[in-house]
Amino acid sequence: MPIRKALAVAREHDLDLVEVAPNADPPVCRLLNYGKYIYERTKKEKEARKAQKVREIKEIRLRPKTGEHDVAHKVRDARRFLKEGCKVKVRVRFRGREITHPEVARDLLERIAADLEDVSHVEEKPRLEGRTMLMILSPGNK
């Protein structure tokens, strides 16, 4: 149908002529109320965003010399975060000359991962980043 005739039909029905597939041969057009179409599309997109679940990342900070009781307390917090569905970033911060013994922090992070292996899995293995060593745990088992 020629464009002029399609536009006349659209005006007659008080609708808009909208090009749906411009790359088709011949191009495909539809008669519709464009304002209503845009409104419904944005409403669907808004509903889709509501349905998405955003995973939050919680952080636990430790030091290489942190005491056993304090570590147990932090592990308990991390377990709670993981059960809520959050990812947990465990960070060991070095001060002064503590950085000369990164194996202490690595052992600490591996011990925490072992304590939490029933509710999490290691997403990122312990790695040194500046003056901190960090590891990321995700909820759920392997």
N, C-alpha and C positions, 0 to 999 in steps of 0.2 A: 504494500500500500504506500503511496507517495506520502511524503512528510506533511505536505499541506493538508491532505485529506485526513491524516491521523490527528493533526492538531485541531482541525475542525470538529472531528468526532469527540476529542477530549474536551473542548470548550462546550460542546453541546451537552455533555454529561457532567459538566462542572468538575472535571478531574484534570490531572497533570499527565503529560506524556513523558515517561521516564525511560531512558535508554538502559536496558538491563545487561545486554551483552554486546558491547561495541565492537569486539574483535570477530564476531560471527559474520558469516557471509550469507545473506544480508544481515545488518545489525538488528538485534531484537529489542523491541520497545514494549512497555506495558502502560495501561491506563490505570492510574491510582491516585489517591489523595496523598501527595508527597509529605505534607506536614504530619499527617497521622502515621505514615510509614516511619518517618524519622523518630517520632515520639515512641512508637512501639519498639523500635530497634534499641533506642537508648534505655528503655525500661528493661528489656531482656538482658542487655549488657550489665545493667546495675544488679539485677538478680543473680547473674552469673558470678559477679564479683563477691556478692554476699555469700554464695555457696562455697567459695574457695576458702581453704583453711591455710592460714599463714603460720608457718612454723617460726617460733621465737627462739633466739639463741640466748641462753643464760650463761653467765661466766662465773667460774670459781677461781679465785686467786690464792695461790700458796707461795711459800718460800721454801728453799731446800732444807732449812732448819726447823720447819714447822713441826710441832710436837704430835705424837701419835693420837692423842685425844682430839686435838683440833682437826687433824686429817680425817678422823672418823666422823666428826661433826660435819665437815664439808662433804664427805661421801654421802652422808645421810641427806643433806640438802640436794646434792646432785641426783640421788635416787628419786627424790620427790619431783624434781624438775622433769626427769625422764619419764616418770609415770604420768605426768601432766601432758606429755607429748612434745616437750621442748627439746631442742638440741642443747648440749652442754659443752662449753669451751673451758677446758681446764688449763690454767696458765700458771707456770712457776716462774716467778720473777727473781732475778739475781741482783744482789747488791754487792758492790765492792769486789773483793777477790773470789766471791762464790762462783763466778763464771768459769773459773779455772777447773771446776769439777762438774761438768754437765752430766756425768753419769749418775750423780746423786739425784738430780731432777728427773732423768729418764727412768730410773728405778722407781721413783715416787709415782710418776705418771703411769707406768706399767702396773704398779700395785693397785692404783685406783681403778684402772681399766679391768683388772682381774676381779676386784671387789664388785664392780658393776656389770660384769658380763652377763648376768641373768636378766637384766632389764635393758641392756644396750649393746651396741657394737661400735667398734672404733671406725669412725669415718675418715679421720686423718690421723696418721701415726704421729708420735711425738717428734717435733722438729724445732730446731733452734731458730729464733727470729729476733735478731738484735740481742738484747739482754734478757729475753724471755724464752722459755720453751713452752710450746703449747700443743694440745691434742684436742680433737673434737670428737664427741660421742653423740651418736644418734639413738633415739628410742627404738626398742625392738631388738630381738635377737637376729643373728645372721639368718 
